Structures are given as structure tokens and as C-alpha cells.
Amino acid sequence: MSNAVKEKIAEMKDWLVETRRTLHMNPELGFEEVETAKLVAGYLDKFGLRVRTGMARTGVIGLLEGSKPGRTVAIRADMDALPMEEANQVPYCSKAKGKMHACGHDAHVTILLGVARLFSSLSQEVQGNIKWIFQPAEEGGGGGRVLTEEGVLEDPKVDAIFGAHLFPDLQIGKVGIHEKEGLAATDRFVIKMIGRGAHGAYPHLSRDPIAAVGHLITQIHTIVSRSISPLDSAVITIGKVSGGTAFNIIPDEAEILGTVRSLTPQVRQELKSRMEQATRGVAESFGMDSAFDFQYGYPALVNDPEMSRLIATACAKGIGKENVEFIRPSMGGEDFSYYLQKVPGSFFRLGCRNEAKGIVHPFHSSRFDIDEEVLPFGVEMFARIIDEYLGLKLF
């Protein structure tokens, strides 16, 4: 049946491209994916799946119940776009001012719709259940957390979950797999130094928070290099420094904002405690007060190694072992991590880079685009993973 399945996927290529371009032209931000959700729900209904809408406001869930009982496997796509202007001069350029699918979520949705179309024609071959999760608000809104809290992994209970992200660092036709740790925890911090203002000509009358912040910045930047093992991964980035109103005034307060990235709970806690300690120490040495606010973001994404190896086996059967790569973790973040805290699964990468077509720009670039050959490719890889997990022997 292998050739028959591959032919079904090949036949839907034009529809996949058209669907992706429709989504690309009409991007919607997190928890605002109303029209996207309508499009998704419409197709799932057309394909004969059981459809549920309204979870996490704009989420759409599809369920295919196989002809025979078995395990339940879930696959997930994120639907939201980014608040940025597209710079690409293409016929399918974003029509929404200040909004763009610059992270490939339009392709993720399209690929999962393709998987739904494929399996709707193979439902008699399915043993077990397949659940589709179309999730809102991955880009900072935590839609994955909301969906897990609302019970998306129940009714029926999900036994394993898989998700994918396009990867512009990987050539088209290749699959990248994180065996265990895949993406980092995405925490942020706000630190205030609270001193006493004065005229710039009389610094001895002040408690200068800007001077204190300068010292704190250098201390913070040594935490990773001197407090974290070189064999662990960690990032502290200060993205904003603010304070003062004029050239000749020492302000009362100064503030720094930044992000902290880590792959393990131990490193995450160590970074937080060392930053808090440094903040208190610098403030005390300058004779002033401080405020330290550490805000936990998405947890680190940790794949189940067995599920990662299943992906490698399944994909290699279609594209050869030479096109399946185990890759290093990224210090970016992903709220797919919330699903993986509940059930075994794995989050993998679909190569979408093609220098010959000029497809070279990174995520969150105003010129990000994809090689649309990744659409049928992604459908096949997901189908092979589902086939391998449920033991269907479709290929």
C-alpha cells in the first residue's frame, strides 16, 4: 500500500500550497485566530472527523476514531502569527498590516490538515484513535498550557503526542530530531535599583542607581561562565536598560529587563538564585534598595527518548537514515513542553531551507519564507510516525 499512500499525498500538493498561502495572507495573532479556526474546523468537518471548537478560546480539536480499538496518538500545530510587517514581495504576502506568519505556523496548520485529509480516506485501516490539536497562541501566549489545563489530552486519553516545527537551518528533505532536551525554559526578569537622585554635578549627594546597574550587568554576565558547569547550557541576556530623564540628573531608579534560558530545572534554579544574590549584593554595596522580579515562562521542552527514536525509525523508512539527523538543543522556547509534561512524545524539525530558491532567512525575520515542498513532505513524515506508533503498516 506504500505507493498508494504516497500517491494520495502527492495528489494533494496543489491544495496544500493553496491552503498554506491562504493562511499566510490572512495571519492572526494569539487567541485571535478566529478565521483560521473556522477554516480548520471546516476542513476537519468535511473530512469526517469529530470536531470540537472553543477550547482555549480559538483552539480546534479533531478526532478520528479507528475501525478497531487501540492507542490514541495526538499531533499538534500552532496557528498564531507574529506582530510584524512582512517584507517579502510575493503574490501571497500578508494582507494584514503589522501581522505576519514569520515562524511557519501557517505551514504547520496546513501539514496537519493534509494529515487529516489523508487519514480520512484511510479510516478503515486505523487501529486506535488519532487526535489533531490546532493550538492558539504559541508565540508567548501559552496556548499549550491553557489547552492542557482544559483537558485536551483527555476524552480519549492521549497515549503519545508529536509535534513539528519548520527549521530554516536544515535543508529541505531532511528531518532533525532532539533526542531528549529540545528547547529551553523561557524565563524573564525585571531588576530595579532604587537609589536617591541628585544633580549630576553633585554625585556625592546621591545614591546612583545607574552606577549600580552598571556593576550589576557585569556581575550577571559572569554567572553563566563562572557558576554554571561548562557541560550545561544556559543563557542570560539583558535586553533593556532604562533610567534617567536628562543628561545632568542622577535618577532615583534604574531598571534592567532580560531573559534567562536553561534546559534543566537545576540550572534554571541556580540562575535565578545567583541573579537574586548578585542583585542584593550590589544594592547593599551601593547603599540602596533593590527589587528582583523573576517571571517563569515556558518550561524546557524535554522529549521522550523512546518517542524520538520512533520518529527516527519511521522517517528513515521513507527518506533514508542519511536524511534523519539528531541535532543539538536550541535555546529558543516552545509551549509544546506543556504537553510533554503530561504524556510521552517528541517534537521534531522539518527542514525548509533551499538556497537555490532564496529560502535562507531565519525565524521571526520579515523575509522568512519556506520551500513549499515541505508541505507534502511534512504530511508524509507525520503519517509515517502515526503509522509506526499505531502499528498500521500503511507504508
Phi and psi in degrees as a GROMACS rama.xvg file:
@    title "Ramachandran Plot"
@    xaxis  label "Phi"
@    yaxis  label "Psi"
@TYPE xy
-52.1359  -50.3934  SER-2
-63.6626  -36.5938  ASN-3
-62.9565  -41.7799  ALA-4
-66.4683  -44.7765  VAL-5
-62.9376  -35.4898  LYS-6
-66.566  -40.852  GLU-7
-59.3736  -40.4474  LYS-8
-68.9337  -43.0688  ILE-9
-61.5763  -37.8005  ALA-10
-66.3679  -23.1932  GLU-11
-93.729  5.76329  MET-12
-58.0836  -47.5093  LYS-13
-60.7056  -39.9482  ASP-14
-65.691  -40.0186  TRP-15
-60.8536  -45.9761  LEU-16
-63.2359  -44.4692  VAL-17
-62.2529  -42.9836  GLU-18
-64.6261  -46.2225  THR-19
-60.4854  -41.8948  ARG-20
-68.4811  -35.3964  ARG-21
-61.2531  -45.8412  THR-22
-64.7606  -40.5403  LEU-23
-63.9186  -36.721  HIS-24
-74.8154  -16.3314  MET-25
-128.218  62.3221  ASN-26
-72.8049  147.407  PRO-27
-134.186  142.994  GLU-28
-79.9829  173.488  LEU-29
-56.113  133.32  GLY-30
65.0231  9.83141  PHE-31
-117.258  14.4652  GLU-32
-80.2711  52.7507  GLU-33
-67.5246  -51.8224  VAL-34
-70.6901  -36.296  GLU-35
-60.7623  -44.7567  THR-36
-62.9448  -38.222  ALA-37
-63.205  -43.6651  LYS-38
-61.7528  -46.8443  LEU-39
-62.3447  -50.851  VAL-40
-61.1737  -37.3059  ALA-41
-61.6551  -45.4465  GLY-42
-67.3764  -43.6293  TYR-43
-60.888  -39.6534  LEU-44
-64.5672  -43.1291  ASP-45
-61.2043  -35.4097  LYS-46
-80.75  -1.97869  PHE-47
85.7751  16.7633  GLY-48
-83.7515  156.9  LEU-49
-76.8505  124.395  ARG-50
-115.828  136.13  VAL-51
-127.795  130.838  ARG-52
-119.672  167.067  THR-53
91.6678  -8.27978  GLY-54
-70.964  138.027  MET-55
50.4421  40.6185  ALA-56
71.3721  -61.4595  ARG-57
-118.586  9.18312  THR-58
-70.1652  152.007  GLY-59
-130.314  130.417  VAL-60
-119.621  132.405  ILE-61
-118.757  146.416  GLY-62
-136.74  129.029  LEU-63
-113.062  117.766  LEU-64
-94.8851  119.52  GLU-65
-67.1909  168.849  GLY-66
-73.7311  -17.0913  SER-67
-129.664  150.957  LYS-68
-68.0601  156.985  PRO-69
173.284  -164.444  GLY-70
-75.2061  163.383  ARG-71
-111.261  124.4  THR-72
-113.727  137.592  VAL-73
-113.897  146.888  ALA-74
-129.004  148.495  ILE-75
-131.728  140.623  ARG-76
-129.598  141.428  ALA-77
-93.643  147.783  ASP-78
-112.782  -13.6556  MET-79
-84.7337  155.204  ASP-80
-102.953  -175.719  ALA-81
-112.031  151.11  LEU-82
-82.3906  73.9831  PRO-83
-151.07  158.441  MET-84
-89.1164  134.392  GLU-85
-80.9702  137.901  GLU-86
-105.542  -7.07481  ALA-87
-68.5141  138.155  ASN-88
-102.29  80.2207  GLN-89
-131.098  156.857  VAL-90
-61.1986  -24.6397  PRO-91
-102.757  25.0538  TYR-92
-59.6575  150.727  CYS-93
-54.4321  134.542  SER-94
-93.4188  -8.27318  LYS-95
-98.82  115.955  ALA-96
-61.8703  130.05  LYS-97
75.9297  13.9982  GLY-98
-135.678  141.326  LYS-99
-156.91  141.635  MET-100
-82.6585  84.5416  HIS-101
-103.288  11.7276  ALA-102
-131.244  9.44343  CYS-103
82.3303  10.2378  GLY-104
-66.6016  -27.5851  HIS-105
-60.8343  -38.8121  ASP-106
-71.9028  -37.8804  ALA-107
-59.6102  -45.2871  HIS-108
-62.2575  -45.4361  VAL-109
-61.5411  -44.2336  THR-110
-61.119  -44.6088  ILE-111
-67.8104  -32.5947  LEU-112
-65.5279  -36.6567  LEU-113
-63.7251  -38.4733  GLY-114
-64.7057  -38.936  VAL-115
-65.1002  -43.2095  ALA-116
-62.1352  -41.7897  ARG-117
-63.0848  -52.0875  LEU-118
-73.978  -20.1544  PHE-119
-65.0861  -26.0491  SER-120
-90.7134  -3.80764  SER-121
-123.014  19.2542  LEU-122
-59.0085  -31.3082  SER-123
-69.4438  -16.9354  GLN-124
-90.2191  -8.33642  GLU-125
-86.057  126.553  VAL-126
-110.077  111.513  GLN-127
108.619  -159.405  GLY-128
-128.714  150.171  ASN-129
-122.111  127.383  ILE-130
-114.852  130.931  LYS-131
-102.998  128.585  TRP-132
-116.441  111.6  ILE-133
-102.438  107.323  PHE-134
-102.898  136.601  GLN-135
-82.8958  163.015  PRO-136
55.5137  54.8005  ALA-137
-79.1006  -32.0949  GLU-138
-75.9554  65.211  GLU-139
97.3741  -14.1457  GLY-140
-87.6426  -12.5758  GLY-141
68.0849  37.7005  GLY-142
-59.361  -31.6577  GLY-143
-64.4055  -39.5523  GLY-144
-64.5698  -43.8244  ARG-145
-62.8612  -43.8705  VAL-146
-64.2366  -40.9041  LEU-147
-65.6838  -38.2747  THR-148
-66.001  -30.2151  GLU-149
-87.3141  2.50584  GLU-150
89.9635  27.2341  GLY-151
-64.3545  -22.0809  VAL-152
-89.8739  7.43385  LEU-153
-111.94  170.82  GLU-154
54.6993  67.6621  ASP-155
-80.73  160.103  PRO-156
-65.4187  128.984  LYS-157
-80.002  131.019  VAL-158
-93.2222  -27.2758  ASP-159
-157.111  151.781  ALA-160
-136.731  143.298  ILE-161
-133.01  144.235  PHE-162
-143.54  158.507  GLY-163
-137.66  156.585  ALA-164
-134.649  134.718  HIS-165
-59.0934  150.408  LEU-166
-137.883  103.54  PHE-167
-72.1594  -6.35699  PRO-168
-87.484  -6.90354  ASP-169
-115.924  135.059  LEU-170
-64.2864  149.579  GLN-171
-56.0928  139.291  ILE-172
93.2712  -0.354268  GLY-173
-115.807  151.982  LYS-174
-117.069  133.334  VAL-175
-110.586  137.171  GLY-176
-129.44  131.641  ILE-177
-93.5264  115.397  HIS-178
-63.6821  -43.0692  GLU-179
-130.76  -94.1112  LYS-180
-65.2662  129.913  GLU-181
-116.617  -47.3114  GLY-182
-138.728  162.181  LEU-183
-90.5332  161.3  ALA-184
-67.7753  141.11  ALA-185
-117.751  75.6119  THR-186
-92.1317  162.14  ASP-187
-135.979  162.094  ARG-188
-141.661  152.812  PHE-189
-131.16  123.944  VAL-190
-122.526  130.147  ILE-191
-114.785  134.796  LYS-192
-103.808  123.825  MET-193
-114.417  102.846  ILE-194
-112.374  -137.583  GLY-195
-142.763  124.355  ARG-196
-75.6973  162.045  GLY-197
-165.565  173.369  ALA-198
-65.2417  140.888  HIS-199
-61.3057  -20.9493  GLY-200
-82.3601  -11.3268  ALA-201
-127.641  61.9246  TYR-202
-61.9923  -23.0448  PRO-203
-68.6339  -15.2215  HIS-204
-89.4626  -3.29142  LEU-205
-106.639  171.832  SER-206
-121.595  96.458  ARG-207
-77.3196  108.104  ASP-208
-71.5141  -25.4134  PRO-209
-70.0788  -40.9131  ILE-210
-61.7139  -40.4005  ALA-211
-65.0428  -42.9963  ALA-212
-61.9139  -38.2977  VAL-213
-58.8849  -44.7775  GLY-214
-66.3268  -39.1651  HIS-215
-65.086  -38.8044  LEU-216
-58.6586  -44.7004  ILE-217
-66.4442  -35.8588  THR-218
-67.5984  -43.8938  GLN-219
-60.3205  -38.4336  ILE-220
-73.7809  -6.18411  HIS-221
-99.1307  -5.44001  THR-222
-62.6143  -48.3088  ILE-223
-64.1862  -42.2838  VAL-224
-77.4251  -20.792  SER-225
-123.166  -9.55296  ARG-226
-118.02  -15.1927  SER-227
-109.445  137.563  ILE-228
-57.6084  138.611  SER-229
-59.8063  -18.3806  PRO-230
-86.7376  -6.99361  LEU-231
-101.458  164.019  ASP-232
-111.921  137.129  SER-233
-159.45  150.92  ALA-234
-139.264  134.365  VAL-235
-125.1  119.932  ILE-236
-122.788  126.131  THR-237
-92.3747  117.44  ILE-238
-102.994  -14.6118  GLY-239
-151.125  134.36  LYS-240
-126.786  127.279  VAL-241
-141.498  149.004  SER-242
164.428  141.661  GLY-243
93.1597  161.496  GLY-244
-131.035  -16.83  THR-245
-154.655  164.894  ALA-246
-68.8844  -22.5333  PHE-247
-118.015  23.9896  ASN-248
-126.098  125.241  ILE-249
-83.6396  122.373  ILE-250
-80.3956  169.56  PRO-251
-75.9734  -33.6475  ASP-252
-136.923  155.087  GLU-253
-140.475  153.242  ALA-254
-139.137  143.89  GLU-255
-127.903  143.666  ILE-256
-125.808  146.744  LEU-257
-167.972  -174.715  GLY-258
-125.587  150.34  THR-259
-125.869  129.254  VAL-260
-123.343  138.087  ARG-261
-153.349  160.243  SER-262
-110.395  -12.8399  LEU-263
-131.638  153.158  THR-264
-60.3907  -34.3435  PRO-265
-64.8598  -46.6773  GLN-266
-67.2715  -38.9947  VAL-267
-56.6408  -45.8204  ARG-268
-69.7332  -38.6314  GLN-269
-63.5694  -42.318  GLU-270
-60.5855  -46.5638  LEU-271
-60.6553  -49.163  LYS-272
-67.9509  -36.9693  SER-273
-69.6289  -37.5032  ARG-274
-65.8393  -41.999  MET-275
-63.9367  -41.699  GLU-276
-62.9621  -43.8381  GLN-277
-63.7531  -39.9301  ALA-278
-62.4318  -47.4461  THR-279
-62.6125  -42.2853  ARG-280
-64.8984  -45.0394  GLY-281
-65.3626  -44.0289  VAL-282
-59.4544  -43.9267  ALA-283
-64.7944  -40.6499  GLU-284
-67.4138  -23.6304  SER-285
-98.8393  2.50291  PHE-286
69.4411  39.0905  GLY-287
-139.364  174.4  MET-288
-93.9641  167.121  ASP-289
-146.15  161.7  SER-290
-134.881  126.881  ALA-291
-119.758  117.955  PHE-292
-122.015  109.703  ASP-293
-105.796  119.06  PHE-294
-110.855  115.544  GLN-295
-70.9022  131.903  TYR-296
-105.385  -145.125  GLY-297
-62.8027  140.764  TYR-298
-71.7458  165.615  PRO-299
-61.7117  143.4  ALA-300
-88.6944  116.546  LEU-301
-122.813  111.041  VAL-302
-74.5664  155.688  ASN-303
-82.2623  118.705  ASP-304
-55.3287  -35.9138  PRO-305
-64.7456  -39.7716  GLU-306
-69.6765  -34.6966  MET-307
-64.5749  -41.05  SER-308
-68.4412  -32.3576  ARG-309
-62.5829  -42.5288  LEU-310
-59.7719  -45.7624  ILE-311
-59.6735  -45.0867  ALA-312
-63.5818  -47.9383  THR-313
-63.2803  -46.7875  ALA-314
-69.1975  -38.8176  CYS-315
-60.6172  -30.9024  ALA-316
-62.9913  -25.1715  LYS-317
-98.8547  -33.671  GLY-318
-122.162  -0.205216  ILE-319
87.0458  146.782  GLY-320
-59.5666  -30.265  LYS-321
-67.3907  -15.9015  GLU-322
-104.463  7.45381  ASN-323
-113.512  119.415  VAL-324
-119.683  135.073  GLU-325
-86.2418  122.799  PHE-326
-117.571  160.825  ILE-327
-71.1394  157.46  ARG-328
-63.4955  160.157  PRO-329
-110.599  148.716  SER-330
-90.8437  10.0722  MET-331
-73.252  -179.739  GLY-332
-129.39  163.997  GLY-333
-157.897  131.598  GLU-334
-84.392  7.42483  ASP-335
-60.0144  -19.2647  PHE-336
-57.003  -31.7643  SER-337
-65.6407  -37.7701  TYR-338
-65.6742  -41.6842  TYR-339
-69.5789  -17.1432  LEU-340
-74.6667  -17.0348  GLN-341
-104.134  -38.943  LYS-342
-138.623  156.171  VAL-343
-64.4057  149.228  PRO-344
176.526  -172.688  GLY-345
-157.503  145.685  SER-346
-115.249  122.399  PHE-347
-125.275  178.191  PHE-348
-119.121  139.581  ARG-349
-111.209  117.191  LEU-350
-62.8842  134.433  GLY-351
-133.585  15.684  CYS-352
-87.879  138.813  ARG-353
-153.201  97.4487  ASN-354
-58.7872  -36.5129  GLU-355
-61.9318  -27.996  ALA-356
-98.1183  2.7911  LYS-357
76.6215  16.9163  GLY-358
-89.7325  85.9239  ILE-359
-135.428  -5.58882  VAL-360
-82.2071  146.551  HIS-361
-79.4281  169.934  PRO-362
-50.0814  150.046  PHE-363
62.6072  19.0853  HIS-364
-94.0484  145.115  SER-365
-67.856  -10.3114  SER-366
-111.075  12.9335  ARG-367
-61.054  134.908  PHE-368
-152.923  174.201  ASP-369
-129.73  156.327  ILE-370
-79.7366  114.952  ASP-371
-69.6509  -4.09269  GLU-372
-63.3397  -19.0331  GLU-373
-68.2877  -17.9311  VAL-374
-68.4813  -58.1871  LEU-375
-65.8893  -31.6125  PRO-376
-60.4861  -46.2637  PHE-377
-63.8664  -39.9789  GLY-378
-58.6052  -45.3179  VAL-379
-64.7646  -41.5665  GLU-380
-64.8842  -42.8641  MET-381
-63.9245  -41.1796  PHE-382
-62.8089  -39.7674  ALA-383
-66.4721  -37.5341  ARG-384
-66.4929  -45.2131  ILE-385
-62.1389  -43.5789  ILE-386
-59.1363  -43.5034  ASP-387
-67.102  -43.7466  GLU-388
-69.2248  -42.5331  TYR-389
-87.8269  -5.79011  LEU-390
66.9151  41.6973  GLY-391
-83.8706  -28.1584  LEU-392
59.5457  47.011  LYS-393
-79.397  -26.293  LEU-394
